[in-house]
Amino acid sequence: MTQAEVLRRLRLFLLALTALLFVGTLLELWLVNHTEDVVQWVPFVLAGGGLLLTLIVISRPQAKIIRLLRWWTLLLILGSVFGVFEHVTNNISFEREINPSVTRNRLIWRGLSGPNPLLAPGTLAIAALLALAATYKYTENTRE
C-alpha cells in the first residue's frame, strides 16, 4: 500500500468519525429535547452544517468546500466554548434558584457538576478538530 493510499484512508476515517460525531450530537440534542429557546438551537445548526459539509467533502472534495469546512470548524469551536459557558451559568442559576443561601464554593461546584453537562458542548470542538486534521494540506487536486 502506498503512502498516498494510507493517507487517503486515514482522511476518510477521520471524516467518517467527524460525521458520526455530528450525527450523534444531533440525535442526543433531539432526544433530550434541547429546543426550549433559540440559544438551544445553535448546536443543531452548527452540527447540521458540519455534517453537511463533511459529507460533501467525503463525496466530492473541492477546494471551496474544504475551505468552508475549515472555517466552519472555527464556528464549531466558538460554539462549543459558548455552550460550556451556557451550561455552567445555567447550572449556577438553577442552584441559586433552589438554594438562595448557597455558599460560593458550593455554587462553583454545582456550576461545574449540575444538571447541564459541562463537557457535552465539547463534542462539537472534538468534531471540529477531527475535521481540521482530516483536511490538513488536503485539496481537490491531490485527491488524497
C-alpha positions in Angstrom: 0.0 0.0 0.0 1.4 3.4 -1.0 1.7 6.4 1.4 -0.9 8.2 -0.7 -3.4 5.3 -0.2 -2.7 5.2 3.6 -3.2 9.0 3.8 -6.4 8.7 1.7 -7.8 6.0 4.1 -6.8 8.0 7.2 -8.6 11.1 5.8 -11.7 9.1 5.1 -11.6 7.5 8.5 -11.3 10.9 10.2 -14.0 12.5 8.1 -16.3 9.5 8.8 -15.6 9.8 12.5 -16.4 13.5 12.3 -19.7 12.8 10.5 -20.6 10.2 13.2 -19.9 12.7 16.0 -22.2 15.2 14.3 -25.0 12.6 13.8 -24.6 11.5 17.5 -24.7 15.1 18.6 -27.9 15.9 16.6 -29.5 12.7 17.9 -28.7 13.4 21.5 -29.8 17.0 21.3 -33.1 15.8 19.8 -33.6 13.1 22.4 -33.0 15.4 25.4 -35.4 18.0 23.8 -32.7 20.6 23.5 -35.2 23.0 21.9 -36.6 25.2 24.6 -35.3 28.5 23.4 -33.4 30.0 20.4 -30.0 29.5 22.0 -30.6 25.8 22.3 -30.9 25.6 18.5 -27.4 26.8 18.0 -25.8 23.4 18.3 -28.3 21.9 15.9 -27.3 24.5 13.3 -23.6 24.0 14.0 -23.7 20.2 13.9 -26.1 20.1 11.0 -23.9 22.4 8.9 -20.8 20.5 9.9 -22.4 17.2 8.9 -23.5 18.6 5.6 -20.0 20.0 4.8 -18.3 16.8 6.0 -20.4 14.6 3.8 -19.8 16.9 0.8 -16.0 16.7 1.4 -16.2 12.9 1.7 -18.2 12.5 -1.6 -16.8 15.3 -3.7 -13.8 17.1 -2.2 -13.5 20.5 -3.7 -11.1 23.3 -2.6 -14.0 25.7 -1.9 -15.9 23.2 0.3 -12.8 22.1 2.1 -12.0 25.8 2.9 -15.6 26.3 4.0 -15.4 23.3 6.3 -12.2 24.6 7.8 -13.9 28.0 8.5 -16.9 26.2 9.9 -14.6 24.4 12.4 -13.9 27.9 13.9 -17.6 28.4 14.4 -17.8 24.9 15.9 -15.1 25.7 18.4 -16.6 29.1 19.3 -20.0 27.5 19.7 -18.5 24.8 21.9 -17.0 27.3 24.2 -20.2 29.3 24.3 -22.1 26.0 25.1 -19.8 25.2 28.0 -20.4 28.8 29.3 -24.1 28.5 28.9 -24.2 25.2 30.7 -22.2 26.5 33.7 -24.2 29.7 34.0 -27.5 27.8 33.8 -26.3 25.3 36.5 -25.3 28.3 38.7 -28.7 30.0 38.1 -30.5 26.7 38.9 -28.6 26.2 42.1 -29.3 29.8 43.2 -33.0 29.3 42.5 -33.4 26.2 44.6 -30.9 27.2 47.3 -30.7 31.1 47.6 -28.3 30.8 50.6 -25.8 28.6 48.8 -22.1 29.2 49.5 -19.7 30.4 46.8 -17.7 27.1 46.9 -20.9 25.1 46.6 -22.1 27.4 43.8 -18.9 26.9 41.8 -19.1 23.1 42.4 -22.7 23.0 41.3 -21.9 25.2 38.3 -19.4 22.6 37.1 -21.4 19.5 38.1 -25.0 20.5 37.8 -27.8 19.1 35.6 -26.5 20.7 32.4 -23.5 18.5 31.4 -20.3 20.6 31.4 -18.5 18.7 28.6 -21.3 17.9 26.3 -20.8 21.0 24.1 -17.1 19.9 23.8 -18.2 17.3 21.3 -18.5 20.0 18.7 -14.9 21.1 19.3 -13.7 17.5 19.1 -15.5 17.1 15.7 -14.0 20.3 14.5 -10.5 19.2 15.4 -11.0 15.9 13.6 -12.2 17.8 10.5 -9.2 20.0 10.7 -6.9 17.0 11.0 -8.6 15.3 8.1 -8.3 18.3 5.8 -4.8 19.2 6.6 -3.0 20.0 3.3 -6.0 18.5 1.5 -7.0 20.0 -1.8 -9.2 18.7 -4.6 -6.1 18.4 -6.8 -4.3 15.9 -4.5 -7.5 13.8 -4.0 -5.6 12.2 -1.1 
